[in-house]
Amino acid sequence: MKPIHCAIVGCGNISDVYIKNILRFTNLKLMGCSDILREKAEEKAQQYNLNVYDTNDVFDSDNIDLIINLTIPSSHFEVSLKALEHGKHVYSEKPLALTNEHATTLLEIANKNSLFVGCAPDTFLGASWQTAKKLINDGWIGKPLSATAFMLCHGHESWHPSPEFYYQKGGGPLFDMGPYYLTVLIYLLGPVKSVFAVGKKSFDTRLITSMPKFGEKVIVEIPTHIHATLCFENNIICTLIVSFDTWAHRLPYVEIYGEKGSLSLPDPNQFFGTTYYYNQYMKEWKEVPTCYDIFTNMRGIGISDMATAIQEKRQFLANGELARHVVDIMEKIQESVTTGEHLQIETTCPCLNVFNRITTASILPDGKT
């Protein structure tokens, strides 16, 4: 089959790893890039030998089938909507949108026009998470009963060159890092039916200590520390804590507790990491080898799966329904923080099976671009 022709909109900090990896996939052909600041697109185009598109031309081009939306979160809906209205498939950086209403609009337009919508994160397609999925499916810990998930750091103003949007609507620890944790939890345990949460904004301003904006202050508009309880459709209960107000901690990333044992899992923001297993007979934690390895940061592998799905007219894993469910959960968590109410989740998503479709065959064997 001919590769799917794609273009990147948004040439910010995350675009480099996407470009490098997309160039590895034989079922994708990266035609070029675009950015509202043309000089950013020109820089990436020169670095990777790509075409530069004006912000309107990239949507009008008859030679592009798929738009990869890497803009800031507040622009995700607008850019994805424009792409769909121009007859393009869309793969977006997380989150898919800032509201369930907007996410639903994207899916409705896509379905009406037989277009595909995909969304990051695709880290759950990595070896650690595929191994965890198989362990749970094969009954290593028995029936899952509960879970915990913790993402605590002190924000991104110490390293990101333009960290302002992390403290505006669509940012914060929930909308920035929450999708990684919620996606792997849904992948491993199924859809969420209700949430309850408390949270706060600990600081009104944040001091940037990264270049080139060292010394500038950021106005904080959203909660930066949230405790949430997630109730899954299968009655599993999970405690989720996300924070940009924590200097250090010794909590695990994600743990799943079953009737016969437990799993301790690595950082959901990564494709790989150590998985540990404990059961009622061993009485100690044991490392579980992961099932395969390709290359360390595979961001974009979900786009490759999506490209094959477009060609074969089938479902794929990092899909729009999953991404909308994540948006719905996050929106309800924020609403619960404000109202103090236990809220029902309006959406659901299909249970996802073990990832077994993309192999090293879809990547250039020598790893070169």
N, C-alpha and C positions, 0 to 999 in steps of 0.2 A: 504493500500500500504506500501511496505517496505520503510524505510527512505533512502534518498540520502546520500551516504557516501562522506564525504568531508574532506579536509585537508587545513590547513593554511600555506601559504608561506610568511614569513615576520613576525617576532615576536617583533616588535618595540612598541612604546608608545601606539598605537591605538589597539593593539591586545587583550588586557585584556577585554575590553567591548564587542568585537566581540565574544570571547570565552565564556564569561559568558552568553551572550544572545543566542548564537547558542546552548548551552547546555540546554536551556529552550524549544527549538522547537522540537516537537515530529516527524516532518517530515525530520529532519536532524540528522545525526550521525557523530560527529566529531571524526575522526580516529587519528589525530595527527597533528604535526606542524613541520615546517622546517625553517631554517634561514641560510644565508651565514655565519653567526657567530654561530657555533653550540651551544655554551654555552647559547646563548639567547633562542634557542629552548629547550634546556635541562631545563632551568629555568621554562619556561611555562609548559613544559610537567610534571615536578615534581609538580608544583603548582596545575594543573588541572587534573592530572592522565591521561596524553595523551601519545601516542607514539611519538618518535622522528624519523624523516626521514632525510636522507642525501639529499642534494639539487637535486641530480639526481633521487634517489629512489622514491621520492614523485611523480614524473611524470610517472615513470615506473610501479608503483603499480597497479595491476589489481583490487585492493580492494577500489580504490578511483574513484569516478565519477565526482567530482567537486573540482576545485582548487579555494581557496579564496586568492586572491592576495593582500597582505597588505604591499608590499615593498614600497620603496620611489618612487615618481613619475617618475623619470628618468629610473626606472627599470620596470615600469608597462607593457610597450609594450613587452619587451623581455620575461618576465615571462609569460604573458598571451599567447603570440605566442607559446611558448614552450609547454604550457599546451594544447592548441588546437591541436598542431601538434602531441601530444601524445593521442589524442582522449578524452580529458577531457573537460567538461563544465567549464566556468570561470566566477567568480564574482570578480571584481576588486575594490579596493579603488579608489576614484577619484584622478585625471582625468583618463579616459579610456586609453588615450595616450597623447603625447605632440603635435601631429599633426593630422590633419584630414586624411592625407594619411595613417598613421599608424593605426588609428582607423578604417578606411575603410578596410584595410588589415585584421584586426581581424574579422570583420563582414563577409567579403567574405569567409574566411577560415571556419568560424563557419557555415555559410549557406551551403557551399559545403559539409560539413561533418555532417550536421544535429545536430550541437551542439548549446548550448545556451550561450549567453554572457550577463552578467548583470553588473551593476556598481553603486557604491555609487555616490551621496548621496541617502539614502532612508528616510531622515528626512521628505520629503514631504508626506510620508504615515502616519504621525502623526495626532493627533486629530485636531490641529489648522488649518492645511492646508486642511484637508478633510472638515472641517467646512467652510473655506473660499471658497473652490471649490463649495460646495453646495449653499452658499449664492449667488455666481456669477451666477451659473446655474439657480437658481430659480428667478433671476431678482431683487434681493434686491437693487442693485445699478444701475439697468438699464444696458444699453450697456456700457461696459468698454471703456474708451476713452484714458486714459494715466496712467502712473505709475511712481513711483520712488523707488529706492533701494540703500541703503547706508551701506557699511561695512568699517568702519574706526577705526583703532587701531594703536598702535605703535609697531607692529611686535611681534614675538614670542621668541626673544632672552632673554626675562626676565623670562621665565618659562620652555621652552622646553630644555631637556637635550642635544640635538644635533640639534641646529637650523640652521646649515649651509645650508641644502638643500632648506630651505625656500627662500633663496636669490640667488639660482642658477636657470638655465632653468628648467621650470616645477614648480617653486615655485612662490613667490611673492603673493600679495593680490589677483591677478586675478586667477591664476591657483590653489592656495590653497583654498581661500574662495569663489571665483567666482562661482564654480559649485553649491554651496548651493543656491545662489541667482538666478542664471540662471535657475536652475532646477525648482524651485517653480514658477518663472515667466512663464516659458514654460508650466508648468502644469496648471496654472491658466488662461493663456492668449493665449497659442498656440505658434507655431514656429516663429522664427525670420527670417526676409528676408534680412536685411542689417544693417550695423553698421558704426559709425564714432566715433573716439576717439582721445584724446590727453593724454599725460602722461609724467612722468619724473622719474629719479632716483635721489632722494633728497640727499642721502648720499652715498659715495663710499665705506664706511666700516660701520659695525655695531658692537657694543661692547656687548659681551655676559655677562649677569649678573645672569645667572642661573648656578646651579651646574650640572655636575662636571667641566664645562669648563669656569668657572667664570674668566673674565679678558681677554679671547681670543677675537680676532677680526675676523669678517666674511667679506669677499669680496662680494660686492653686484654686481650682474651681470645683473639684470633685472629691469624694471620700478617698482617702489614701490608706485606710486600714479597715478591713471588713472581715467579720466572722459570719459564715453562712452554714446552715444545715440543709443538705440536699436529701430529699426523699425520692428514691427511684421507684419506677413502676413495679419492680419486683420486690419492693419493701426493704431493699438495702438502704441504710442510712449512712451518710457521709458528712464528716466535718471538714469544711474548706476554710482556710484562712489565707488571705492575700494582703500584703502590706508593702508600702513604700516607706515605712517609718521605723524599720528595724535594722540596727547595725549588724547584728550577728545572732545566730541561733544554732541549735543542735537537733532540730526536728527533721524527720525524714521528708522526702519529696512526696511520694505516694505510697500508701500501704493498703492492702486488701486483706481483710480478716474473714476466714471461712470456718466452717464447722469442724474441719480436720487440720487446719494449718493456716499459715499466713504468707503473704508475699510482700517484700519490700522492694520498691521499684525506683529507678533513677529519675533524673530531671526530665520532665516531659517536653522541655524546650530543646532537647537533644534527641538524636536518632539512636544513640548508643549509650550504654552505661551498664553498671553491674546490677543484676537481679539476684535477690536473695530469697531463699525458701526455708520455711520452718514448718515442721509438722509435730503432731502429738507424740510421735514415737522417737524422733531424733533428739528432741529437746535442745536443739542448737540450730543457728542459722547456717545454711550452706549456700555457696555461690552456684548459680545455674548458668552454664555456658549458653551464649546466644546462638541462634540457629544459622545466621549467615552474616556476611559483612560485604559491603560494596565500597563506599568511601565515606569519610567521617560526617560531613554535613551534606545531606542529600536534599536540601530544600529545592523543590521543583519536581521531585519524583511523583508527587500527586498530579502534576500537570501532565506528565508522561502517561500515567494511567488514564487520565481524562482524555488525552488525545486518542489513545487506543479505543476508549469507550465511544468517542465520537465516530470513529471509523467503523466500529462493530455494532453501534447502536445498542449499547448495554449500559448497565449501572456501573459506577465507579465509587471508590471509597471516600475520598475527600470531597464529598458532594454537597450541593446547596441545601438539601434538607437537613443534613447534620449541622451545617454552619448556621442555618436559621434556628435550629433548636438551641444551639449554644447562645445565640443572640437573645433568644427569648428568656433563657435561664438568667443571663447576666442582667437583662433589663428588669426582670422580676426581683433579682437580688437587690438592685439599686432601689427599686420601689419599696421593697420590704425595709430597707435601711431607713427610708423616709417615713413610712407609715407605721412600722412596727407590726405589720400584719403577716400572717402565714399565707402565702399566695400560691395559687395553682398555675402550673405551666400549661399554656394553651396549645403548644405544638408537641409533636413527637417525631421520631425518625426511625427508619428501618434498622433492625439489629444488623450489625456488620460482621461478616464472616472473616476468618483468618485470611490475611493478605498472602496471595500466592500467585499473582499474575505477572508482576514485573520482576524480571531477573536481570542478571548481568548481560543478557543477550540484547537488551534495549540500550545498552551503554557501550560506547566505543571501548574495545577490549584493552587498549593501551592507556585509557584514561585521558587521552589528549583531546584537545578541542580542535 
